Amino acid sequence: MCRHQPPCPSSFAIDHDAARVVASHPEQGWSLLCNGVVVFEDTGELLPDGRVVAPHRPLTPIPVGIWVA
């Protein structure tokens, strides 16, 4: 159960990747979110129920120096 305020979205929510990082392992290329989702640096995800979300990189690279808000 999330203790953050406001609470993190559940792993079933459309914005599940907006949950806070609770463990980060950049040397291995993954992070664990508060809702149990594992996100990988290639933008793929592993959901707590075992489902896989394929990497979803943008088709067009964003040029260096351009800020996207």
PDB file of N, CA, C and O in Angstrom:
ATOM      1  N   MET A   1       0.836  -1.178   0.000  1.00  0.00           N
ATOM      2  CA  MET A   1       0.000   0.000   0.000  1.00  0.00           C
ATOM      3  C   MET A   1       0.883   1.244   0.000  1.00  0.00           C
ATOM      4  O   MET A   1       1.837   1.338   0.772  1.00  0.00           O
ATOM      5  N   CYS A   2       0.561   2.188  -0.863  1.00  0.00           N
ATOM      6  CA  CYS A   2       1.333   3.419  -1.007  1.00  0.00           C
ATOM      7  C   CYS A   2       1.044   4.369   0.156  1.00  0.00           C
ATOM      8  O   CYS A   2      -0.107   4.589   0.533  1.00  0.00           O
ATOM      9  N   ARG A   3       2.114   4.918   0.707  1.00  0.00           N
ATOM     10  CA  ARG A   3       1.967   5.891   1.799  1.00  0.00           C
ATOM     11  C   ARG A   3       2.285   7.303   1.340  1.00  0.00           C
ATOM     12  O   ARG A   3       2.307   8.229   2.152  1.00  0.00           O
ATOM     13  N   HIS A   4       2.533   7.479   0.046  1.00  0.00           N
ATOM     14  CA  HIS A   4       2.836   8.810  -0.474  1.00  0.00           C
ATOM     15  C   HIS A   4       1.570   9.657  -0.534  1.00  0.00           C
ATOM     16  O   HIS A   4       0.460   9.138  -0.653  1.00  0.00           O
ATOM     17  N   GLN A   5       1.763  10.968  -0.447  1.00  0.00           N
ATOM     18  CA  GLN A   5       0.656  11.911  -0.586  1.00  0.00           C
ATOM     19  C   GLN A   5       0.976  12.875  -1.713  1.00  0.00           C
ATOM     20  O   GLN A   5       1.985  13.574  -1.626  1.00  0.00           O
ATOM     21  N   PRO A   6       0.200  12.949  -2.731  1.00  0.00           N
ATOM     22  CA  PRO A   6      -0.943  12.093  -3.037  1.00  0.00           C
ATOM     23  C   PRO A   6      -0.468  10.683  -3.367  1.00  0.00           C
ATOM     24  O   PRO A   6       0.685  10.488  -3.753  1.00  0.00           O
ATOM     25  N   PRO A   7      -1.358   9.694  -3.214  1.00  0.00           N
ATOM     26  CA  PRO A   7      -0.966   8.308  -3.446  1.00  0.00           C
ATOM     27  C   PRO A   7      -0.527   8.082  -4.898  1.00  0.00           C
ATOM     28  O   PRO A   7      -1.034   8.719  -5.822  1.00  0.00           O
ATOM     29  N   CYS A   8       0.411   7.177  -5.072  1.00  0.00           N
ATOM     30  CA  CYS A   8       0.878   6.806  -6.407  1.00  0.00           C
ATOM     31  C   CYS A   8      -0.229   6.044  -7.138  1.00  0.00           C
ATOM     32  O   CYS A   8      -1.039   5.366  -6.505  1.00  0.00           O
ATOM     33  N   PRO A   9      -0.265   6.154  -8.472  1.00  0.00           N
ATOM     34  CA  PRO A   9      -1.261   5.390  -9.232  1.00  0.00           C
ATOM     35  C   PRO A   9      -0.993   3.887  -9.105  1.00  0.00           C
ATOM     36  O   PRO A   9       0.155   3.463  -8.966  1.00  0.00           O
ATOM     37  N   SER A  10      -2.048   3.098  -9.152  1.00  0.00           N
ATOM     38  CA  SER A  10      -1.890   1.642  -9.052  1.00  0.00           C
ATOM     39  C   SER A  10      -1.229   1.100 -10.306  1.00  0.00           C
ATOM     40  O   SER A  10      -1.110   1.802 -11.311  1.00  0.00           O
ATOM     41  N   SER A  11      -0.804  -0.140 -10.241  1.00  0.00           N
ATOM     42  CA  SER A  11      -0.161  -0.769 -11.406  1.00  0.00           C
ATOM     43  C   SER A  11      -1.148  -0.997 -12.540  1.00  0.00           C
ATOM     44  O   SER A  11      -0.731  -1.264 -13.667  1.00  0.00           O
ATOM     45  N   PHE A  12      -2.449  -0.897 -12.271  1.00  0.00           N
ATOM     46  CA  PHE A  12      -3.481  -1.087 -13.296  1.00  0.00           C
ATOM     47  C   PHE A  12      -3.901   0.227 -13.953  1.00  0.00           C
ATOM     48  O   PHE A  12      -4.616   0.220 -14.955  1.00  0.00           O
ATOM     49  N   ALA A  13      -3.455   1.362 -13.388  1.00  0.00           N
ATOM     50  CA  ALA A  13      -3.828   2.676 -13.921  1.00  0.00           C
ATOM     51  C   ALA A  13      -3.072   2.960 -15.214  1.00  0.00           C
ATOM     52  O   ALA A  13      -1.969   2.457 -15.429  1.00  0.00           O
ATOM     53  N   ILE A  14      -3.680   3.766 -16.064  1.00  0.00           N
ATOM     54  CA  ILE A  14      -3.056   4.123 -17.338  1.00  0.00           C
ATOM     55  C   ILE A  14      -1.735   4.866 -17.106  1.00  0.00           C
ATOM     56  O   ILE A  14      -0.813   4.755 -17.913  1.00  0.00           O
ATOM     57  N   ASP A  15      -1.643   5.622 -16.006  1.00  0.00           N
ATOM     58  CA  ASP A  15      -0.430   6.380 -15.688  1.00  0.00           C
ATOM     59  C   ASP A  15       0.417   5.699 -14.613  1.00  0.00           C
ATOM     60  O   ASP A  15       1.055   6.372 -13.803  1.00  0.00           O
ATOM     61  N   HIS A  16       0.422   4.355 -14.607  1.00  0.00           N
ATOM     62  CA  HIS A  16       1.134   3.601 -13.572  1.00  0.00           C
ATOM     63  C   HIS A  16       2.619   3.939 -13.492  1.00  0.00           C
ATOM     64  O   HIS A  16       3.229   3.780 -12.435  1.00  0.00           O
ATOM     65  N   ASP A  17       3.206   4.400 -14.586  1.00  0.00           N
ATOM     66  CA  ASP A  17       4.628   4.721 -14.563  1.00  0.00           C
ATOM     67  C   ASP A  17       4.915   6.072 -13.901  1.00  0.00           C
ATOM     68  O   ASP A  17       6.070   6.492 -13.847  1.00  0.00           O
ATOM     69  N   ALA A  18       3.885   6.759 -13.398  1.00  0.00           N
ATOM     70  CA  ALA A  18       4.066   8.016 -12.672  1.00  0.00           C
ATOM     71  C   ALA A  18       4.300   7.785 -11.180  1.00  0.00           C
ATOM     72  O   ALA A  18       4.490   8.743 -10.431  1.00  0.00           O
ATOM     73  N   ALA A  19       4.288   6.533 -10.744  1.00  0.00           N
ATOM     74  CA  ALA A  19       4.538   6.230  -9.334  1.00  0.00           C
ATOM     75  C   ALA A  19       5.985   6.564  -8.976  1.00  0.00           C
ATOM     76  O   ALA A  19       6.851   6.619  -9.849  1.00  0.00           O
ATOM     77  N   ARG A  20       6.234   6.782  -7.706  1.00  0.00           N
ATOM     78  CA  ARG A  20       7.583   7.140  -7.248  1.00  0.00           C
ATOM     79  C   ARG A  20       8.519   5.934  -7.278  1.00  0.00           C
ATOM     80  O   ARG A  20       8.102   4.796  -7.063  1.00  0.00           O
ATOM     81  N   VAL A  21       9.780   6.209  -7.548  1.00  0.00           N
ATOM     82  CA  VAL A  21      10.822   5.178  -7.544  1.00  0.00           C
ATOM     83  C   VAL A  21      11.164   4.855  -6.093  1.00  0.00           C
ATOM     84  O   VAL A  21      11.428   5.757  -5.297  1.00  0.00           O
ATOM     85  N   VAL A  22      11.157   3.555  -5.747  1.00  0.00           N
ATOM     86  CA  VAL A  22      11.532   3.139  -4.391  1.00  0.00           C
ATOM     87  C   VAL A  22      12.873   2.417  -4.379  1.00  0.00           C
ATOM     88  O   VAL A  22      13.508   2.311  -3.330  1.00  0.00           O
ATOM     89  N   ALA A  23      13.311   1.920  -5.531  1.00  0.00           N
ATOM     90  CA  ALA A  23      14.633   1.295  -5.649  1.00  0.00           C
ATOM     91  C   ALA A  23      15.128   1.536  -7.064  1.00  0.00           C
ATOM     92  O   ALA A  23      14.412   1.304  -8.038  1.00  0.00           O
ATOM     93  N   SER A  24      16.372   2.008  -7.162  1.00  0.00           N
ATOM     94  CA  SER A  24      16.922   2.321  -8.475  1.00  0.00           C
ATOM     95  C   SER A  24      18.243   1.580  -8.657  1.00  0.00           C
ATOM     96  O   SER A  24      19.098   1.590  -7.771  1.00  0.00           O
ATOM     97  N   HIS A  25      18.398   0.944  -9.801  1.00  0.00           N
ATOM     98  CA  HIS A  25      19.629   0.227 -10.126  1.00  0.00           C
ATOM     99  C   HIS A  25      20.059   0.616 -11.543  1.00  0.00           C
ATOM    100  O   HIS A  25      19.962  -0.190 -12.468  1.00  0.00           O
ATOM    101  N   PRO A  26      20.536   1.858 -11.710  1.00  0.00           N
ATOM    102  CA  PRO A  26      20.908   2.318 -13.051  1.00  0.00           C
ATOM    103  C   PRO A  26      22.029   1.498 -13.669  1.00  0.00           C
ATOM    104  O   PRO A  26      22.115   1.391 -14.893  1.00  0.00           O
ATOM    105  N   GLU A  27      22.886   0.921 -12.841  1.00  0.00           N
ATOM    106  CA  GLU A  27      23.965   0.098 -13.377  1.00  0.00           C
ATOM    107  C   GLU A  27      23.431  -1.177 -14.037  1.00  0.00           C
ATOM    108  O   GLU A  27      24.102  -1.777 -14.877  1.00  0.00           O
ATOM    109  N   GLN A  28      22.219  -1.584 -13.650  1.00  0.00           N
ATOM    110  CA  GLN A  28      21.567  -2.748 -14.242  1.00  0.00           C
ATOM    111  C   GLN A  28      20.448  -2.345 -15.198  1.00  0.00           C
ATOM    112  O   GLN A  28      19.902  -3.190 -15.907  1.00  0.00           O
ATOM    113  N   GLY A  29      20.107  -1.062 -15.219  1.00  0.00           N
ATOM    114  CA  GLY A  29      19.133  -0.560 -16.178  1.00  0.00           C
ATOM    115  C   GLY A  29      17.677  -0.696 -15.774  1.00  0.00           C
ATOM    116  O   GLY A  29      16.810  -0.763 -16.645  1.00  0.00           O
ATOM    117  N   TRP A  30      17.379  -0.740 -14.470  1.00  0.00           N
ATOM    118  CA  TRP A  30      15.977  -0.848 -14.056  1.00  0.00           C
ATOM    119  C   TRP A  30      15.733  -0.121 -12.745  1.00  0.00           C
ATOM    120  O   TRP A  30      16.656   0.158 -11.980  1.00  0.00           O
ATOM    121  N   SER A  31      14.443   0.182 -12.506  1.00  0.00           N
ATOM    122  CA  SER A  31      13.996   0.800 -11.253  1.00  0.00           C
ATOM    123  C   SER A  31      12.678   0.161 -10.833  1.00  0.00           C
ATOM    124  O   SER A  31      11.879  -0.250 -11.674  1.00  0.00           O
ATOM    125  N   LEU A  32      12.463   0.083  -9.529  1.00  0.00           N
ATOM    126  CA  LEU A  32      11.216  -0.435  -8.965  1.00  0.00           C
ATOM    127  C   LEU A  32      10.375   0.734  -8.502  1.00  0.00           C
ATOM    128  O   LEU A  32      10.847   1.583  -7.745  1.00  0.00           O
ATOM    129  N   LEU A  33       9.127   0.783  -8.954  1.00  0.00           N
ATOM    130  CA  LEU A  33       8.209   1.840  -8.543  1.00  0.00           C
ATOM    131  C   LEU A  33       7.414   1.419  -7.319  1.00  0.00           C
ATOM    132  O   LEU A  33       7.333   0.232  -7.002  1.00  0.00           O
ATOM    133  N   CYS A  34       6.836   2.377  -6.643  1.00  0.00           N
ATOM    134  CA  CYS A  34       6.054   2.151  -5.435  1.00  0.00           C
ATOM    135  C   CYS A  34       4.917   1.156  -5.646  1.00  0.00           C
ATOM    136  O   CYS A  34       4.557   0.420  -4.727  1.00  0.00           O
ATOM    137  N   ASN A  35       4.354   1.132  -6.848  1.00  0.00           N
ATOM    138  CA  ASN A  35       3.216   0.259  -7.127  1.00  0.00           C
ATOM    139  C   ASN A  35       3.630  -1.139  -7.597  1.00  0.00           C
ATOM    140  O   ASN A  35       2.782  -1.922  -8.023  1.00  0.00           O
ATOM    141  N   GLY A  36       4.924  -1.455  -7.525  1.00  0.00           N
ATOM    142  CA  GLY A  36       5.396  -2.790  -7.879  1.00  0.00           C
ATOM    143  C   GLY A  36       5.808  -2.952  -9.329  1.00  0.00           C
ATOM    144  O   GLY A  36       6.238  -4.036  -9.725  1.00  0.00           O
ATOM    145  N   VAL A  37       5.690  -1.909 -10.131  1.00  0.00           N
ATOM    146  CA  VAL A  37       6.082  -1.964 -11.538  1.00  0.00           C
ATOM    147  C   VAL A  37       7.604  -1.820 -11.630  1.00  0.00           C
ATOM    148  O   VAL A  37       8.195  -0.969 -10.965  1.00  0.00           O
ATOM    149  N   VAL A  38       8.226  -2.655 -12.453  1.00  0.00           N
ATOM    150  CA  VAL A  38       9.654  -2.530 -12.737  1.00  0.00           C
ATOM    151  C   VAL A  38       9.767  -1.856 -14.096  1.00  0.00           C
ATOM    152  O   VAL A  38       9.225  -2.348 -15.086  1.00  0.00           O
ATOM    153  N   VAL A  39      10.473  -0.727 -14.144  1.00  0.00           N
ATOM    154  CA  VAL A  39      10.678  -0.018 -15.405  1.00  0.00           C
ATOM    155  C   VAL A  39      12.136  -0.169 -15.820  1.00  0.00           C
ATOM    156  O   VAL A  39      13.045  -0.104 -14.993  1.00  0.00           O
ATOM    157  N   PHE A  40      12.339  -0.371 -17.115  1.00  0.00           N
ATOM    158  CA  PHE A  40      13.679  -0.569 -17.654  1.00  0.00           C
ATOM    159  C   PHE A  40      14.093   0.657 -18.445  1.00  0.00           C
ATOM    160  O   PHE A  40      13.244   1.399 -18.938  1.00  0.00           O
ATOM    161  N   GLU A  41      15.394   0.871 -18.567  1.00  0.00           N
ATOM    162  CA  GLU A  41      15.886   2.076 -19.244  1.00  0.00           C
ATOM    163  C   GLU A  41      15.510   2.122 -20.721  1.00  0.00           C
ATOM    164  O   GLU A  41      15.561   3.191 -21.329  1.00  0.00           O
ATOM    165  N   ASP A  42      15.135   0.992 -21.310  1.00  0.00           N
ATOM    166  CA  ASP A  42      14.694   1.004 -22.714  1.00  0.00           C
ATOM    167  C   ASP A  42      13.216   1.338 -22.835  1.00  0.00           C
ATOM    168  O   ASP A  42      12.648   1.241 -23.923  1.00  0.00           O
ATOM    169  N   THR A  43      12.579   1.735 -21.723  1.00  0.00           N
ATOM    170  CA  THR A  43      11.166   2.106 -21.562  1.00  0.00           C
ATOM    171  C   THR A  43      10.227   0.921 -21.502  1.00  0.00           C
ATOM    172  O   THR A  43       9.011   1.113 -21.491  1.00  0.00           O
ATOM    173  N   GLY A  44      10.741  -0.296 -21.461  1.00  0.00           N
ATOM    174  CA  GLY A  44       9.898  -1.468 -21.233  1.00  0.00           C
ATOM    175  C   GLY A  44       9.519  -1.534 -19.761  1.00  0.00           C
ATOM    176  O   GLY A  44      10.151  -0.901 -18.916  1.00  0.00           O
ATOM    177  N   GLU A  45       8.474  -2.314 -19.464  1.00  0.00           N
ATOM    178  CA  GLU A  45       7.995  -2.429 -18.083  1.00  0.00           C
ATOM    179  C   GLU A  45       7.567  -3.858 -17.794  1.00  0.00           C
ATOM    180  O   GLU A  45       7.113  -4.579 -18.683  1.00  0.00           O
ATOM    181  N   LEU A  46       7.718  -4.253 -16.536  1.00  0.00           N
ATOM    182  CA  LEU A  46       7.221  -5.531 -16.047  1.00  0.00           C
ATOM    183  C   LEU A  46       6.232  -5.218 -14.937  1.00  0.00           C
ATOM    184  O   LEU A  46       6.598  -4.629 -13.920  1.00  0.00           O
ATOM    185  N   LEU A  47       4.970  -5.615 -15.133  1.00  0.00           N
ATOM    186  CA  LEU A  47       3.929  -5.323 -14.159  1.00  0.00           C
ATOM    187  C   LEU A  47       3.912  -6.399 -13.075  1.00  0.00           C
ATOM    188  O   LEU A  47       4.373  -7.515 -13.313  1.00  0.00           O
ATOM    189  N   PRO A  48       3.387  -6.083 -11.885  1.00  0.00           N
ATOM    190  CA  PRO A  48       3.405  -7.032 -10.770  1.00  0.00           C
ATOM    191  C   PRO A  48       2.710  -8.367 -11.065  1.00  0.00           C
ATOM    192  O   PRO A  48       3.062  -9.388 -10.474  1.00  0.00           O
ATOM    193  N   ASP A  49       1.726  -8.365 -11.975  1.00  0.00           N
ATOM    194  CA  ASP A  49       1.023  -9.609 -12.285  1.00  0.00           C
ATOM    195  C   ASP A  49       1.727 -10.420 -13.369  1.00  0.00           C
ATOM    196  O   ASP A  49       1.198 -11.433 -13.828  1.00  0.00           O
ATOM    197  N   GLY A  50       2.930  -9.975 -13.785  1.00  0.00           N
ATOM    198  CA  GLY A  50       3.715 -10.712 -14.770  1.00  0.00           C
ATOM    199  C   GLY A  50       3.557 -10.237 -16.205  1.00  0.00           C
ATOM    200  O   GLY A  50       4.291 -10.685 -17.086  1.00  0.00           O
ATOM    201  N   ARG A  51       2.604  -9.331 -16.455  1.00  0.00           N
ATOM    202  CA  ARG A  51       2.444  -8.821 -17.816  1.00  0.00           C
ATOM    203  C   ARG A  51       3.643  -7.954 -18.190  1.00  0.00           C
ATOM    204  O   ARG A  51       4.272  -7.325 -17.339  1.00  0.00           O
ATOM    205  N   VAL A  52       3.936  -7.940 -19.482  1.00  0.00           N
ATOM    206  CA  VAL A  52       5.052  -7.164 -20.002  1.00  0.00           C
ATOM    207  C   VAL A  52       4.517  -6.025 -20.856  1.00  0.00           C
ATOM    208  O   VAL A  52       3.618  -6.222 -21.673  1.00  0.00           O
ATOM    209  N   VAL A  53       5.071  -4.831 -20.665  1.00  0.00           N
ATOM    210  CA  VAL A  53       4.775  -3.687 -21.524  1.00  0.00           C
ATOM    211  C   VAL A  53       6.015  -3.490 -22.388  1.00  0.00           C
ATOM    212  O   VAL A  53       7.104  -3.233 -21.874  1.00  0.00           O
ATOM    213  N   ALA A  54       5.847  -3.612 -23.691  1.00  0.00           N
ATOM    214  CA  ALA A  54       6.979  -3.483 -24.607  1.00  0.00           C
ATOM    215  C   ALA A  54       7.546  -2.067 -24.556  1.00  0.00           C
ATOM    216  O   ALA A  54       6.832  -1.119 -24.231  1.00  0.00           O
ATOM    217  N   PRO A  55       8.832  -1.927 -24.878  1.00  0.00           N
ATOM    218  CA  PRO A  55       9.415  -0.587 -24.931  1.00  0.00           C
ATOM    219  C   PRO A  55       8.605   0.327 -25.844  1.00  0.00           C
ATOM    220  O   PRO A  55       8.128  -0.090 -26.898  1.00  0.00           O
ATOM    221  N   HIS A  56       8.461   1.571 -25.423  1.00  0.00           N
ATOM    222  CA  HIS A  56       7.656   2.529 -26.186  1.00  0.00           C
ATOM    223  C   HIS A  56       8.421   3.835 -26.370  1.00  0.00           C
ATOM    224  O   HIS A  56       8.005   4.899 -25.912  1.00  0.00           O
ATOM    225  N   ARG A  57       9.538   3.714 -27.046  1.00  0.00           N
ATOM    226  CA  ARG A  57      10.373   4.878 -27.343  1.00  0.00           C
ATOM    227  C   ARG A  57       9.709   5.729 -28.413  1.00  0.00           C
ATOM    228  O   ARG A  57       8.958   5.213 -29.241  1.00  0.00           O
ATOM    229  N   PRO A  58       9.981   7.030 -28.402  1.00  0.00           N
ATOM    230  CA  PRO A  58       9.445   7.879 -29.482  1.00  0.00           C
ATOM    231  C   PRO A  58      10.076   7.491 -30.819  1.00  0.00           C
ATOM    232  O   PRO A  58      11.234   7.074 -30.866  1.00  0.00           O
ATOM    233  N   LEU A  59       9.322   7.627 -31.890  1.00  0.00           N
ATOM    234  CA  LEU A  59       9.834   7.282 -33.211  1.00  0.00           C
ATOM    235  C   LEU A  59      10.880   8.269 -33.689  1.00  0.00           C
ATOM    236  O   LEU A  59      11.807   7.890 -34.405  1.00  0.00           O
ATOM    237  N   THR A  60      10.748   9.526 -33.305  1.00  0.00           N
ATOM    238  CA  THR A  60      11.677  10.558 -33.704  1.00  0.00           C
ATOM    239  C   THR A  60      12.520  10.945 -32.495  1.00  0.00           C
ATOM    240  O   THR A  60      11.972  11.327 -31.461  1.00  0.00           O
ATOM    241  N   PRO A  61      13.842  10.853 -32.607  1.00  0.00           N
ATOM    242  CA  PRO A  61      14.671  11.260 -31.465  1.00  0.00           C
ATOM    243  C   PRO A  61      14.522  12.756 -31.187  1.00  0.00           C
ATOM    244  O   PRO A  61      14.356  13.562 -32.103  1.00  0.00           O
ATOM    245  N   ILE A  62      14.586  13.103 -29.912  1.00  0.00           N
ATOM    246  CA  ILE A  62      14.510  14.497 -29.507  1.00  0.00           C
ATOM    247  C   ILE A  62      15.919  15.058 -29.533  1.00  0.00           C
ATOM    248  O   ILE A  62      16.803  14.509 -28.876  1.00  0.00           O
ATOM    249  N   PRO A  63      16.160  16.144 -30.279  1.00  0.00           N
ATOM    250  CA  PRO A  63      17.507  16.712 -30.359  1.00  0.00           C
ATOM    251  C   PRO A  63      18.010  17.159 -28.990  1.00  0.00           C
ATOM    252  O   PRO A  63      17.237  17.630 -28.157  1.00  0.00           O
ATOM    253  N   VAL A  64      19.304  17.007 -28.771  1.00  0.00           N
ATOM    254  CA  VAL A  64      19.926  17.437 -27.526  1.00  0.00           C
ATOM    255  C   VAL A  64      19.783  18.949 -27.412  1.00  0.00           C
ATOM    256  O   VAL A  64      19.945  19.675 -28.393  1.00  0.00           O
ATOM    257  N   GLY A  65      19.478  19.413 -26.211  1.00  0.00           N
ATOM    258  CA  GLY A  65      19.337  20.844 -25.981  1.00  0.00           C
ATOM    259  C   GLY A  65      17.912  21.341 -26.093  1.00  0.00           C
ATOM    260  O   GLY A  65      17.642  22.503 -25.790  1.00  0.00           O
ATOM    261  N   ILE A  66      16.989  20.486 -26.522  1.00  0.00           N
ATOM    262  CA  ILE A  66      15.579  20.854 -26.618  1.00  0.00           C
ATOM    263  C   ILE A  66      14.907  20.406 -25.329  1.00  0.00           C
ATOM    264  O   ILE A  66      15.020  19.244 -24.937  1.00  0.00           O
ATOM    265  N   TRP A  67      14.218  21.310 -24.678  1.00  0.00           N
ATOM    266  CA  TRP A  67      13.512  20.971 -23.451  1.00  0.00           C
ATOM    267  C   TRP A  67      12.076  20.626 -23.784  1.00  0.00           C
ATOM    268  O   TRP A  67      11.376  21.377 -24.463  1.00  0.00           O
ATOM    269  N   VAL A  68      11.642  19.448 -23.280  1.00  0.00           N
ATOM    270  CA  VAL A  68      10.251  19.028 -23.443  1.00  0.00           C
ATOM    271  C   VAL A  68       9.638  19.009 -22.061  1.00  0.00           C
ATOM    272  O   VAL A  68      10.127  18.306 -21.176  1.00  0.00           O
ATOM    273  N   ALA A  69       8.587  19.763 -21.862  1.00  0.00           N
ATOM    274  CA  ALA A  69       7.947  19.838 -20.535  1.00  0.00           C
ATOM    275  C   ALA A  69       6.823  18.864 -20.430  1.00  0.00           C
ATOM    276  O   ALA A  69       6.171  18.785 -19.389  1.00  0.00           O
TER     277      ALA A  69
END
